Amino acid sequence: MQELQMYRSTSFEKVLLFLAVISILFEPYLPFFSGASTAFYVFSFIMSYTLFMRMSEFRVILKSKYFIGTIGFVLVCVFMESIHLYPSYTDIFRFMNMALGMFCIAVLCRDKKAIDVIIYTFILSTAIHAGYMMLGPMSSLNSMSAQGFDEASKARIQAFEDFTIHDYLNQTSVFSGLGTILAIIAWYYEPVKLKRWILLVVILFCMIGTFLPTSRTGALVLFLSLIAFAYKTNVKIKKWVIPTIIFGLLIFFIVPEVVWVRISSVGRISELREADSRVKMYTTIVQMLQKYILTGVGCGYYWKHWAVDNGLTNIMTIYEPLAPHNAFLMIWIFWGLPAFLSFVYLMYVFSNALEKKILFDRQKASVYIFILMIPVIYLFYSRFHHKVFSVGIGMMLGARFWNIFEEDSETAENNEEIISSEPEA
């Protein structure tokens, strides 16, 4: 156990983890320098620190199947992009940055306290986001009414247009959904009554923050994550009935009506076909499958000509290209079937690092649900290289590489043996 002590995260490293989460989730509000976000500079510093101060640990990552699989996917994308007109490697570069970020997070996250820094910073950030929206856009939403998806979408744009967050609504809702489930898991396992009451207030704020951006994806992430958590932890549903009803009523009356009009549009298919850019895009993508199925069209060509020429645009701005709202489809359209299959295989490789026996363990449950929701988010979100994923996957890899969840066991091996036992690809 004394030998393991030297491999625990230092206080400075926990501060770096805190700054990483803050810089990502508050990216819209933080300044940009020379065209780069604050989060970019934070992660650049973390990368430098890792290379200079934790090279021995980082070397373990470099030998792993996770790093080798990531490089393999990147090389496939680079090759497929290079065979198309107007090659652009921006999205590949961003994915590589995310990947390096998650490997650095894995190096810094070497004990349970470090995992808690990430989890509780995520929860706190979600609650603060909600407070910001309740003090600002919520009053505008309360004064609006809408009939149908189209009017609700226009009301959403109008309510948020004067706020920094207006270009990040879907992302804010989705990641608030993650923060909400992390708060619910923390409440479920918290033994201290006072802290449980505090967490209930935080959960209420987080839920409001999930719904206020009027994103259907955020609501779906929250709903599915709740089901997954209840199923995996054998939650006694009867005990959750009354709290669920109370929270449901509170959320229903607090959140403006126009929000529910837009979210409930999921059940009105005929209306969505006429007014929803996402449905229009999915229909178009399916119809022209033969144009990209094997080799894709290239990232550069997609943004320069192909998307607009083939109708992959917003309904209201038909001359501006729009992302497919689906990370899997985006990769497939950009770089064809080889990249799509490589990406799916890469996700399978990373799934091997996930601890799936989460019963009676708050941290295992938090990491498990976080990782489980990433493929769900990919189904409705095109940014497959978002830095938030680097935080979640970094936690998972840290737990895997440093055997965090087994470090208190009497049969745990010393860290040198843990490192040497990491399988290579």
C-alpha positions in Angstrom: 0.0 0.0 0.0 2.9 2.4 0.7 4.2 1.7 -2.8 0.8 2.6 -4.3 0.8 5.9 -2.4 3.4 7.5 -4.7 1.1 6.9 -7.6 -1.9 8.9 -6.2 -2.9 12.1 -7.8 -1.3 15.2 -6.2 -3.2 18.2 -5.1 -1.9 20.2 -8.0 -3.1 17.5 -10.4 -6.6 17.7 -8.9 -6.6 21.4 -9.5 -5.7 20.7 -13.1 -8.6 18.3 -13.4 -10.9 20.9 -11.9 -9.7 23.5 -14.4 -10.1 21.1 -17.3 -13.8 20.5 -16.5 -14.5 24.2 -15.8 -12.8 25.3 -19.0 -14.8 22.9 -21.1 -18.2 23.4 -19.6 -17.8 27.2 -19.4 -16.1 27.5 -22.8 -18.8 29.8 -24.2 -18.2 32.4 -21.5 -14.4 32.3 -21.4 -12.1 34.4 -23.6 -10.5 33.2 -26.8 -6.8 34.0 -27.5 -5.5 34.1 -31.0 -8.6 32.1 -32.1 -8.1 29.4 -29.5 -10.4 28.8 -26.6 -9.3 28.9 -22.9 -9.9 25.2 -22.8 -7.3 24.7 -25.5 -4.7 26.5 -23.4 -5.7 24.6 -20.3 -5.3 21.3 -22.0 -2.1 22.4 -23.7 -0.7 23.1 -20.2 -2.0 19.7 -18.9 -0.3 18.0 -21.9 3.0 19.8 -21.1 2.8 18.9 -17.5 2.1 15.3 -18.3 5.1 15.0 -20.7 7.5 16.7 -18.3 6.3 15.4 -14.9 4.5 12.2 -15.6 6.3 10.7 -18.6 6.6 7.3 -17.0 2.9 7.0 -16.6 2.2 8.5 -20.0 4.5 5.9 -21.5 2.2 3.2 -20.2 -0.7 4.8 -22.2 1.4 4.9 -25.4 1.9 1.1 -25.2 -1.8 0.3 -24.7 -4.3 -1.0 -27.2 -6.4 2.2 -26.5 -3.7 4.5 -27.8 -2.8 2.2 -30.7 -6.4 1.9 -31.7 -6.9 5.6 -31.6 -3.8 6.2 -33.9 -5.2 3.5 -36.3 -8.5 5.4 -36.6 -6.7 8.7 -37.2 -4.5 7.2 -39.9 -7.6 5.8 -41.7 -9.3 9.2 -41.6 -6.1 11.0 -42.8 -5.8 8.6 -45.8 -9.5 8.8 -46.7 -9.4 12.6 -46.5 -6.3 12.8 -48.7 -8.0 11.1 -51.7 -10.7 13.8 -51.9 -10.9 17.3 -53.3 -10.1 20.2 -51.0 -8.7 18.0 -48.2 -9.0 19.5 -44.7 -7.7 17.8 -41.6 -9.2 20.2 -39.1 -11.7 17.7 -37.7 -9.1 15.0 -37.5 -6.8 17.4 -35.7 -9.5 18.2 -33.2 -10.2 14.5 -32.6 -6.5 13.9 -32.0 -6.5 16.8 -29.5 -9.5 15.3 -27.7 -7.7 11.9 -27.6 -4.5 13.3 -26.2 -6.6 15.2 -23.7 -8.3 12.0 -22.5 -5.0 10.2 -22.2 -3.6 13.1 -20.1 -6.7 13.0 -17.9 -6.1 9.3 -17.4 -2.6 10.0 -16.3 -3.7 12.7 -13.8 -6.7 10.7 -12.5 -4.9 8.1 -10.4 -7.1 7.8 -7.3 -10.7 8.0 -6.1 -10.4 11.6 -4.9 -9.3 12.7 -8.4 -12.4 11.0 -9.9 -14.6 12.8 -7.4 -13.0 16.1 -8.4 -14.2 15.5 -12.0 -17.7 14.3 -11.0 -18.5 17.0 -8.5 -17.0 19.8 -10.7 -19.3 18.5 -13.5 -22.3 18.6 -11.2 -21.4 22.1 -9.9 -20.9 23.4 -13.4 -24.3 22.1 -14.5 -26.1 23.7 -11.6 -24.4 27.1 -12.3 -25.4 26.9 -15.9 -29.0 26.3 -14.8 -28.8 29.3 -12.5 -27.5 31.5 -15.3 -30.4 30.5 -17.6 -33.0 30.9 -14.8 -31.8 34.5 -14.2 -31.7 35.3 -17.9 -33.4 33.5 -20.8 -36.0 31.8 -18.6 -37.9 35.1 -18.1 -38.1 35.6 -21.9 -39.3 32.0 -22.4 -42.0 32.5 -19.7 -43.4 35.5 -21.6 -43.7 33.5 -24.9 -46.2 31.1 -26.3 -46.0 28.8 -29.3 -48.2 26.5 -31.3 -46.1 23.7 -32.7 -42.5 22.9 -33.2 -41.7 25.8 -35.7 -43.0 28.5 -33.4 -41.4 27.0 -30.4 -38.0 26.9 -32.2 -38.3 30.5 -33.2 -39.2 31.4 -29.6 -36.1 29.6 -28.5 -33.9 31.6 -30.8 -35.5 34.8 -29.7 -35.1 34.1 -26.0 -31.4 33.2 -26.2 -30.2 35.5 -28.9 -28.8 38.1 -26.5 -27.0 35.5 -24.4 -23.5 34.0 -24.9 -25.0 30.6 -24.7 -27.2 30.9 -27.8 -24.8 29.0 -30.1 -24.4 26.2 -27.5 -27.9 25.3 -26.6 -28.0 21.6 -27.6 -24.6 21.0 -26.1 -25.5 22.7 -22.9 -28.7 20.6 -22.5 -26.9 17.4 -23.3 -24.1 17.9 -20.9 -26.5 19.2 -18.3 -28.4 15.9 -18.6 -25.1 14.1 -17.8 -24.5 16.4 -14.8 -28.1 15.7 -13.6 -27.6 11.9 -13.6 -24.2 12.3 -11.8 -26.0 14.4 -9.2 -28.8 11.8 -8.8 -26.2 9.0 -8.4 -24.4 11.1 -5.8 -27.7 11.6 -3.9 -28.6 7.9 -4.1 -25.4 6.8 -2.4 -25.0 9.8 0.0 -25.5 8.6 3.6 -25.5 12.1 5.3 -29.0 13.6 5.4 -27.9 17.3 5.1 -25.9 16.5 2.1 -28.8 14.6 0.5 -31.0 17.6 0.9 -28.4 19.8 -0.7 -28.0 17.4 -3.5 -31.8 17.4 -4.0 -31.7 21.1 -4.6 -28.8 20.7 -6.9 -30.6 18.0 -8.9 -33.6 20.3 -9.3 -31.4 23.0 -10.7 -29.6 20.6 -13.0 -32.9 19.2 -14.3 -34.1 22.7 -15.1 -30.9 23.4 -16.8 -31.4 20.3 -18.9 -34.8 21.4 -20.2 -34.5 25.2 -20.5 -32.4 25.1 -23.7 -35.4 23.2 -25.2 -33.3 20.5 -26.6 -34.9 17.1 -27.1 -31.5 15.3 -27.1 -30.7 16.6 -23.5 -34.1 15.3 -22.3 -33.5 11.9 -24.0 -30.0 11.6 -22.4 -31.4 12.3 -19.0 -34.3 9.8 -19.5 -32.2 7.0 -20.8 -29.5 7.5 -18.2 -32.1 7.2 -15.4 -33.4 4.0 -16.9 -29.9 2.6 -17.2 -28.9 3.5 -13.7 -32.1 2.1 -12.2 -31.7 -1.2 -14.1 -28.0 -1.7 -13.3 -28.3 -0.9 -9.6 -31.5 -2.8 -9.0 -33.3 0.3 -7.7 -36.6 -0.4 -5.9 -39.0 1.4 -8.1 -41.6 1.8 -5.4 -39.3 4.0 -3.4 -38.8 6.3 -6.4 -42.4 6.8 -7.3 -43.2 9.6 -4.9 -39.9 11.5 -5.4 -40.3 11.2 -9.2 -43.9 12.5 -9.1 -42.8 15.5 -6.9 -39.8 16.3 -9.1 -41.9 15.8 -12.2 -44.6 18.3 -11.0 -42.0 20.9 -9.9 -40.2 20.7 -13.3 -43.4 20.9 -15.2 -44.6 24.0 -13.5 -41.2 25.7 -13.3 -40.0 25.2 -16.8 -41.9 27.5 -19.3 -44.6 26.0 -21.4 -42.9 26.9 -24.7 -40.1 24.4 -23.8 -42.6 21.5 -23.5 -44.2 22.5 -26.8 -40.8 22.0 -28.6 -39.7 18.9 -26.7 -43.1 17.1 -27.1 -42.8 17.6 -30.9 -41.0 14.3 -31.0 -44.3 12.6 -31.1 -45.6 14.6 -34.0 -43.8 13.1 -37.0 -45.8 14.9 -39.8 -45.0 18.3 -38.3 -41.3 17.5 -37.9 -41.0 16.6 -41.6 -42.0 20.1 -42.5 -40.3 22.2 -39.8 -37.3 20.2 -38.4 -33.9 20.6 -40.2 -32.7 17.4 -38.5 -35.5 15.2 -39.9 -35.0 16.8 -43.4 -31.3 16.0 -43.1 -31.7 12.4 -42.1 -34.2 11.9 -45.0 -31.7 13.4 -47.5 -28.8 11.4 -46.1 -30.6 8.1 -46.5 -31.7 8.9 -50.1 -28.2 9.6 -51.3 -26.4 6.7 -49.5 -24.7 5.6 -52.7 -22.8 8.9 -53.0 -20.7 8.3 -49.9 -21.2 4.8 -48.7 -17.7 3.4 -49.6 -15.2 6.3 -49.7 -17.1 9.2 -48.2 -16.8 12.7 -49.7 -14.0 14.2 -47.6 -14.4 16.7 -44.8 -13.1 19.7 -46.8 -15.3 19.0 -49.8 -18.3 18.5 -47.6 -18.1 21.9 -46.1 -17.0 23.7 -49.3 -19.5 22.4 -51.8 -21.0 19.0 -51.2 -23.4 19.7 -48.3 -25.1 22.6 -49.9 -25.2 21.0 -53.4 -27.0 18.0 -51.9 -29.4 19.8 -49.7 -27.7 19.2 -46.3 -28.6 22.7 -45.0 -30.8 24.3 -42.4 -34.4 24.8 -43.5 -34.1 28.6 -42.9 -30.6 29.0 -44.4 -30.4 26.8 -47.5 -27.0 28.2 -48.6 -25.1 27.2 -45.4 -23.9 23.7 -44.8 -25.2 21.8 -41.8 -23.6 19.0 -39.8 -25.5 15.7 -39.9 -26.5 15.8 -36.2 -25.1 12.3 -35.9 -21.4 11.6 -35.2 -21.5 8.1 -36.8 -23.1 9.5 -40.0 -20.7 12.4 -40.0 -17.7 10.2 -39.9 -19.2 7.9 -42.6 -20.0 10.8 -44.9 -16.6 12.4 -44.4 -14.4 9.3 -44.7 -16.5 6.4 -45.9 -17.1 2.9 -44.7 -13.4 2.2 -43.6 -13.5 5.2 -41.1 -17.0 4.3 -39.9 -16.0 0.7 -39.1 -12.7 1.8 -37.6 -14.6 4.2 -35.3 -17.1 1.5 -34.2 -14.2 -0.9 -33.5 -12.4 1.8 -31.5 -15.5 2.2 -29.3 -15.6 -1.5 -28.8 -11.9 -1.4 -27.7 -12.5 1.3 -25.2 -15.6 -0.5 -23.9 -13.2 -3.2 -22.6 -11.8 -0.6 -20.1 -15.2 0.0 -18.5 -16.0 -1.5 -15.2 -19.5 -3.0 -15.7 -20.1 -4.3 -12.2 -21.3 -1.1 -10.6 -23.7 -2.3 -7.8 -23.3 -0.5 -4.5 -20.5 1.7 -5.8 -21.1 5.4 -6.5 -18.0 6.1 -8.5 -18.3 3.0 -10.7 -21.9 3.9 -11.4 -21.0 7.5 -12.3 -18.2 6.5 -14.7 -20.4 3.7 -16.2 -23.4 5.9 -16.9 -21.2 8.7 -18.3 -19.5 6.3 -20.8 -22.8 4.6 -21.6 -24.3 7.9 -22.7 -21.5 8.8 -25.1 -22.8 6.5 -27.9 -26.3 7.8 -27.3 -25.1 11.4 -27.6 -23.2 10.5 -30.8 -26.6 9.5 -32.3 -27.9 13.0 -32.1 -24.7 15.2 -31.9 -22.1 15.6 -34.6 -19.1 16.7 -32.6 -17.4 13.4 -32.1 -14.3 15.2 -30.9 -15.8 17.3 -28.1 -13.5 17.7 -25.0 -16.2 16.7 -22.6 -15.8 13.1 -23.9 -12.1 13.3 -23.0 -13.0 13.9 -19.4 -15.4 10.9 -19.2 -13.2 8.5 -21.1 -10.1 9.8 -19.2 -11.8 8.9 -15.9 -12.5 5.4 -17.2 -9.0 4.9 -18.5 -7.5 6.2 -15.2 -9.6 3.7 -13.3 -8.4 1.0 -15.6 -4.7 1.8 -15.8 -4.2 2.6 -12.1 -6.6 -0.1 -10.8 -8.3 2.6 -8.8 -11.4 0.6 -7.8 -9.2 -2.2 -6.5 -6.5 -0.3 -4.7 -8.0 -0.9 -1.2 -8.2 -4.7 -1.7 -5.8 -6.9 0.3 -4.9 -8.8 -2.9 -4.2 -5.6 -5.0 -0.8 -5.8 -6.7 1.7 -3.0 -6.5 1.5 -0.4 -9.2 4.5 -1.7 -11.1 2.8 -5.0 -11.5 -0.4 -3.2 -12.6 1.5 -1.3 -15.3 3.3 -4.4 -16.6 0.0 -6.3 -16.8 -1.6 -3.8 -19.2 -2.3 -5.8 -22.4 -1.0 -4.4 -25.7 -2.8 -4.4 -29.0 
